[in-house]
Amino acid sequence: MAAVAAMAGGKRRGAAGLSIDGAEEAPEERVGRLIRENPAVIFSRRGCCMSHVMKRLLAAVGAHPAAIELEEADEEVAAAAAGGTGLPTLFVGGAAVGGLEGLMSLHLRGRLVPMLLEAGAVRC
């Protein structure tokens, strides 16, 4: 499974830190590990405008999720981990939030920041 890039905090990082490449680990296992290891992670397509909006909203509340841009052939693995919601998809504290609609729903109900705090994605 090949990741295009890994991003966090709006700065581009080398793929070594969050890459989902690797011959010794199956793509499903790698996605699962990334979900477990990061308090907040977004899987998306390259250049996805909805993931950009998601990152901006999360940054506005103080969270800077890991963002993994996937190749087209690898999108199914991340979407399946989210319960088939498609991409982009957000995970907070290992739980699938869903796409932009799920994120906005949490935010409008006042549940986003507490969820991010509990996961350790935002500091007080």
Residue frames relative to the residue before (quaternion, step in Angstrom):
aa qw qx qy qz dx dy dz
M 1.0000 0.0000 0.0000 0.0000 0.00 0.00 0.00
A 0.1660 -0.8208 0.5430 0.0621 3.57 -0.74 0.97
A 0.2117 -0.7496 0.6143 0.1265 3.53 -0.90 0.93
V 0.4657 -0.6690 0.5015 0.2900 3.53 -1.04 0.76
A 0.7890 -0.1677 0.1582 0.5695 3.59 0.74 -1.01
A 0.2460 -0.7205 0.6215 0.1847 3.50 -1.30 0.30
M 0.0304 -0.8064 0.5903 -0.0208 3.54 -0.85 0.96
A 0.0712 0.7616 -0.6435 0.0282 3.53 -1.22 0.55
G 0.8380 0.1434 -0.1199 0.5126 3.51 -1.00 0.80
G 0.6553 -0.5476 0.3139 0.4149 3.57 1.13 0.56
K 0.6591 0.4721 -0.3131 0.4946 3.59 1.25 -0.05
R 0.4435 -0.6931 0.5076 0.2554 3.52 -0.96 0.88
R 0.1258 -0.7811 0.6093 0.0536 3.56 -0.92 0.94
G 0.6053 -0.5234 0.4421 0.4052 3.52 -1.27 0.28
A 0.5986 -0.6071 0.3905 0.3474 3.56 -1.07 0.66
A 0.5133 0.6713 -0.4195 0.3315 3.61 1.16 -0.34
G 0.6659 0.5336 -0.3159 0.4148 3.62 0.96 -0.78
L 0.8319 0.1013 -0.0134 0.5454 3.58 0.82 -0.93
S 0.3012 0.7878 -0.4942 0.2108 3.56 1.22 0.24
I 0.2472 -0.7466 0.5913 0.1787 3.54 -1.09 0.61
D 0.3893 0.6710 -0.5104 0.3710 3.54 1.17 0.67
G 0.3928 0.7229 -0.5235 0.2213 3.56 -1.14 0.43
A 0.3711 -0.7515 0.5063 0.2030 3.53 -0.76 1.03
E 0.6854 0.5147 -0.2942 0.4228 3.60 1.03 -0.69
E 0.7479 0.3317 -0.1878 0.5434 3.60 1.20 -0.28
A 0.4492 -0.6853 0.5027 0.2754 3.57 -0.86 0.97
P 0.6356 -0.5564 0.3671 0.3895 3.62 -1.08 0.63
E 0.6488 0.5194 -0.3249 0.4513 3.60 0.95 -0.81
E 0.6559 0.5022 -0.3054 0.4737 3.56 1.01 -0.83
R 0.6492 0.5258 -0.3163 0.4494 3.58 0.98 -0.85
V 0.6437 0.5021 -0.3198 0.4809 3.60 0.95 -0.86
G 0.6519 0.5185 -0.3111 0.4576 3.59 0.92 -0.88
R 0.6528 0.5117 -0.3096 0.4649 3.56 0.99 -0.83
L 0.6516 0.5093 -0.3162 0.4648 3.59 0.95 -0.84
I 0.6299 0.5227 -0.3297 0.4704 3.58 1.04 -0.74
R 0.6874 0.4812 -0.2794 0.4668 3.60 0.94 -0.89
E 0.7299 0.4735 -0.2433 0.4288 3.60 0.93 -0.90
N 0.7408 0.3660 -0.2153 0.5206 3.61 1.15 -0.43
P 0.4760 -0.6845 0.4624 0.3019 3.59 -0.80 0.93
A 0.7780 0.0060 -0.0088 0.6282 3.59 1.16 -0.59
V 0.0755 0.7955 -0.5946 0.0891 3.56 -0.85 0.98
I 0.1685 -0.7597 0.6227 0.0816 3.55 -1.06 0.87
F 0.1505 -0.7385 0.6509 0.0912 3.54 -0.99 0.94
S 0.1155 0.8111 -0.5616 0.1152 3.57 -0.77 1.00
R 0.5534 -0.5360 0.5036 0.3911 3.49 -1.43 -0.07
R 0.6106 -0.5412 0.4257 0.3913 3.55 -1.22 0.45
G 0.8491 0.1500 -0.1290 0.4898 3.58 -0.93 0.94
C 0.3552 0.7564 -0.4844 0.2588 3.60 1.20 0.35
C 0.3836 -0.7463 0.4982 0.2185 3.58 -0.65 1.12
M 0.6269 0.5349 -0.3527 0.4433 3.62 1.05 -0.64
S 0.6463 0.4930 -0.3401 0.4728 3.61 0.98 -0.70
H 0.5879 0.5600 -0.3642 0.4563 3.58 1.11 -0.61
V 0.6546 0.4956 -0.3046 0.4829 3.60 0.94 -0.88
M 0.6356 0.5268 -0.3324 0.4561 3.59 0.98 -0.80
K 0.6603 0.5023 -0.3044 0.4681 3.59 0.92 -0.91
R 0.6511 0.5181 -0.3205 0.4527 3.60 0.97 -0.80
L 0.6520 0.4987 -0.3179 0.4745 3.60 0.94 -0.84
L 0.6685 0.4946 -0.3059 0.4636 3.58 0.87 -0.88
A 0.6381 0.5144 -0.3251 0.4717 3.59 0.99 -0.77
A 0.6293 0.5547 -0.3328 0.4308 3.59 1.03 -0.74
V 0.7282 0.3680 -0.2369 0.5275 3.59 1.14 -0.54
G 0.6582 -0.5701 0.2847 0.4008 3.58 1.28 0.28
A 0.5986 0.5465 -0.3745 0.4503 3.60 1.22 0.20
H 0.0949 -0.7758 0.6225 0.0396 3.53 -1.06 0.78
P 0.1570 -0.8443 0.5069 0.0743 3.56 0.18 1.30
A 0.5170 -0.5376 0.5397 0.3905 3.51 -1.31 0.32
A 0.1127 -0.7915 0.5987 0.0477 3.58 -0.95 0.86
I 0.1072 -0.7991 0.5915 0.0108 3.53 -0.63 1.17
E 0.1744 -0.7715 0.6069 0.0780 3.56 -0.69 1.14
L 0.2106 -0.8245 0.5212 0.0642 3.54 -0.59 1.20
E 0.5047 -0.5779 0.5407 0.3449 3.49 -1.32 0.44
E 0.6663 -0.5329 0.3453 0.3910 3.57 -1.14 0.60
A 0.6712 0.5167 -0.3001 0.4387 3.58 0.94 -0.85
D 0.7240 0.4488 -0.2379 0.4667 3.61 1.15 -0.52
E 0.4376 0.7361 -0.4355 0.2774 3.59 1.25 -0.08
E 0.6134 0.5949 -0.3510 0.3828 3.59 1.01 -0.76
V 0.6304 0.5532 -0.3427 0.4232 3.60 0.98 -0.79
A 0.6965 0.4505 -0.2755 0.4857 3.60 0.83 -0.94
A 0.6411 0.5171 -0.3284 0.4624 3.60 0.98 -0.79
A 0.6416 0.5184 -0.3258 0.4621 3.60 1.00 -0.77
A 0.6307 0.5349 -0.3320 0.4538 3.60 1.03 -0.76
A 0.6952 0.4517 -0.2600 0.4951 3.57 1.17 -0.61
G 0.5922 -0.5871 0.3696 0.4099 3.57 1.21 0.14
G 0.6539 -0.5588 0.3034 0.4100 3.56 1.13 0.60
T 0.3858 0.7513 -0.4671 0.2618 3.60 1.17 0.44
G 0.5084 -0.6425 0.4318 0.3772 3.60 1.19 -0.23
L 0.4876 -0.6464 0.5048 0.2993 3.53 -1.34 -0.11
P 0.5306 -0.1657 -0.8312 -0.0073 1.55 -2.14 1.26
T 0.1243 -0.7799 0.6088 0.0756 3.52 -1.23 0.47
L 0.2501 -0.7774 0.5702 0.0897 3.53 -1.03 0.93
F 0.0992 -0.7481 0.6533 0.0604 3.53 -1.13 0.80
V 0.0424 -0.7759 0.6294 0.0070 3.57 -0.95 0.93
G 0.8394 -0.0019 -0.0391 0.5421 3.55 -0.68 1.10
G 0.7047 -0.4688 0.2533 0.4685 3.56 1.11 0.68
A 0.6448 0.5108 -0.3203 0.4698 3.58 1.25 -0.19
A 0.4516 -0.6781 0.5127 0.2710 3.54 -1.00 0.85
V 0.2306 -0.7621 0.5951 0.1087 3.55 -0.82 1.09
G 0.4723 -0.6438 0.4535 0.3959 3.54 1.08 -0.78
G 0.7170 -0.4304 0.3319 0.4365 3.52 -1.21 -0.51
L 0.8205 -0.2150 0.1780 0.4989 3.52 -1.21 -0.59
E 0.6402 0.5295 -0.3340 0.4451 3.61 0.97 -0.77
G 0.6569 0.5049 -0.3089 0.4670 3.59 0.96 -0.84
L 0.6409 0.5209 -0.3100 0.4709 3.55 1.02 -0.84
M 0.6778 0.4855 -0.2902 0.4697 3.59 0.87 -0.95
S 0.6217 0.5459 -0.3384 0.4483 3.57 1.01 -0.76
L 0.6531 0.4983 -0.3077 0.4802 3.59 0.92 -0.89
H 0.6657 0.5179 -0.3006 0.4452 3.56 0.91 -0.95
L 0.7006 0.4744 -0.2760 0.4560 3.59 0.84 -0.96
R 0.6811 0.4562 -0.2870 0.4956 3.60 1.15 -0.53
G 0.4998 -0.6799 0.4096 0.3465 3.59 1.29 -0.02
R 0.5430 0.6443 -0.3838 0.3779 3.59 1.22 0.35
L 0.5088 0.6809 -0.4152 0.3243 3.61 1.22 -0.29
V 0.7089 0.4612 -0.2825 0.4527 3.60 0.65 -1.06
P 0.6555 0.4897 -0.3459 0.4592 3.67 0.84 -0.75
M 0.6357 0.5246 -0.3271 0.4623 3.58 1.04 -0.76
L 0.6610 0.5012 -0.2962 0.4735 3.57 0.99 -0.86
L 0.6334 0.5268 -0.3214 0.4669 3.58 1.03 -0.78
E 0.6655 0.5081 -0.2990 0.4577 3.56 0.90 -0.94
A 0.6967 0.4638 -0.2703 0.4758 3.60 1.03 -0.78
G 0.4795 -0.6749 0.4369 0.3517 3.59 1.22 -0.32
A 0.4551 0.6954 -0.4381 0.3425 3.58 1.24 0.40
V 0.7467 0.2269 -0.1451 0.6083 3.58 1.30 -0.28
R 0.2777 -0.7424 0.5836 0.1764 3.54 -1.04 0.78
C 0.5613 -0.6184 0.4435 0.3253 3.56 -1.14 0.71
